[in-house]
Amino acid sequence: MDIKAFKMDGLGNDFVIIDNRQNVTQLNKEQIIKICDRDFLGCDQLILINNSELSDASIEFFNSDGGTSGACGNGTRCVADLIAKESDKKTIILTTESGNLKSEILGDKLVSTEIGIAKTKWNEIPLSENLDTKNLNMKIYDLDNKEYVGGTAVNVGNPHIIFFVKDNKNFDIKKIGPEIEHHKFFPERCNVTLATIINEELIKVRVWERGAGLTKACGTAACATAFAAKQNGLASNKVDIEFSTGKLSISIDENNSIQMKGPVSDIKNIEIKI
């Protein structure tokens, strides 16, 4: 099977995008895993664009383990840019599992997306029991075996936990990430962020993404981190979230709605033989 597709990324968080609006491609879980495999084609997430009567298009996200994801901020921004280029529109509405998301094309390869209001109730994350989502009192250890206790849980289309630590480079995130992702508190697993506050307008992060592993950037993790930092009195309502590959600018309005702004890559046409 030959499939025409696109490759894009937001700050290195990369996607294979298949347009199903004219010719529908049916993929099974094994094929999705193969496409995402770095030894085959490789991406953090596979995105399907489908027709929608409610918006410019509907989009589905699949993680590299073949499972679905309710939201993907950088992926949404990439698809918005792609559809804007074909339609010459500056405002794009995309339907996702977590609702309709509005994106604005701000300039060449710069896109802002309204992610919406974060959920913070224990059953909205969801957690397996009624716990204080601002502080789950979970223990993690740095490379010096020093104990850190905390963890703020936020849902911004998918579940996240954020640990605010002094130096996030002093942690083995490849060990901590999967342990927390699969912890009994998270029946739907979770994304794990280690965040270091530089000042109230800049936070450096490292992210372990549910179903995808260590990622160069994660849009929803940036939104969740900004919201958790504001909630804990650690940051202002406008903050840059810095990954190893660059920054996403997050703003939170008076209604607690989260807006994410950042760059997207060029659109690369590819053909998948599977």
Residue, then its C-alpha position, 0 to 999 in steps of 0.5 A: m500500500d502506497i500512502k501520500a502523507f506529510k511530515m511536519d514538526g513543532l520544535g522537533n515534536d514530529f508528526v506524520i500527517i495523512d489526509n483522509r478527506q478525499n481518499v480514506t486510508q484504513l490503518n491497523k495498530e501494527q501499521i501505525i506502530k510501524i509508521c511511527d518506528r524510527d527504524f522505518l519512517g519515524c514520528d512522535q505521533l501519527i495524525l489523520i485529517n478527516n472531514s467534518e461538518l462542524s469545522d475545517a476538519s477533524i483530526e485524530f492522534f495516534n501515539s507511537d505505541g499505536g494508542t490514541s491521544g485525546a489532544c496534541g497541541n503541536g500537532t494541532r498547530c501543524v495541521a492548522d498551518l497545513i490547512a491554512k495554506e490550502s484554503d488561504k484562511k487565517t483562522i482554522i477550527l479543528t475538531t478533536e476528541s477534546g473539543n473544537l480548537k481554534s488556531e490563528i496563523l500569525g505569520d510565516k510558520l508561527v501559529s497560535t492555538e486556543i487549548g481551552i480550560a484545564k481540568t483539575k478535579w481528580n475524576e477529570i484527570p482521571l485519577s484512580e482515587n480522590l486525591d489533591t491534584k495540586n499535590l499528589n505527594m508522589k516521590i521521585y529521586d534525582l541522580d544524587n538519590k535526593e527525594y522530591v515529593g509533589g506532583t501537580a495533575v492537570n488535564v488539557g485534553n490528556p492527563h499530565i503530571i508536573f514535578f517542579v524541581k530545582d534542576n530537571k537535568n539532574f534526573d533520569i527521566k527515562k527511568i522516572g517517566p515510565e514509572i509515573e506514566h504507569h503508576k496506579f494513580f493514573p488509569e489512563r496513564c499520563n504525560v510526565t514533566l520535570a519543570t525547573i522555574i527560571n523566573e515567573e516568565l520562563i520555565k525549562v522542561r523535560v517531558w516523557e510523553r504517554g505512549a511516545g516516550l521522551t520527546k523533544a517538545c510537547g504542546t499540551a505539556a507546555c500548557a499543563t506546566a504553565f497552568a500548574a505553575k500559575q496554580n501554585g503561584l510560581a509563574s505569571n499568566k504569560v510564560d515561556i516554556e523552554f524545551s531543548t529545541g526552543k520555546l512555546s509561549i503560553s498565556i492564560d486569560e481571566n477565564n483560565s483558558i490557555q493559549m499556546k503560540g509557537p513555530v511550525s516547520d515546513i511541510k514535507n510531502i512524503e510517500i509511505k510504502i507499507 
